[in-house]
Amino acid sequence: MLVVYPEAVWYTYVDREDIDEIISEHLQQDRVVERLKI
């Protein structure tokens, strides 16, 4: 599991590609990755 603050969005991930997607979408572009959101 991974939590992004200050929004407190919880994510689940399977592999490195999922983590890369969370970084590029949520952290860099401020878009929640709905398919990985818990």
Stockholm file with secondary structure:
# STOCKHOLM 1.0

chainA/1-38         MLVVYPEAVWYTYVDREDIDEIISEHLQQDRVVERLKI
#=GR chainA/1-38 SS CEEETTTTEEECCSSHHHHHHHIIIIIHHCCCCGGGBC
#=GC SS_cons        CEEETTTTEEECCSSHHHHHHHIIIIIHHCCCCGGGBC
//
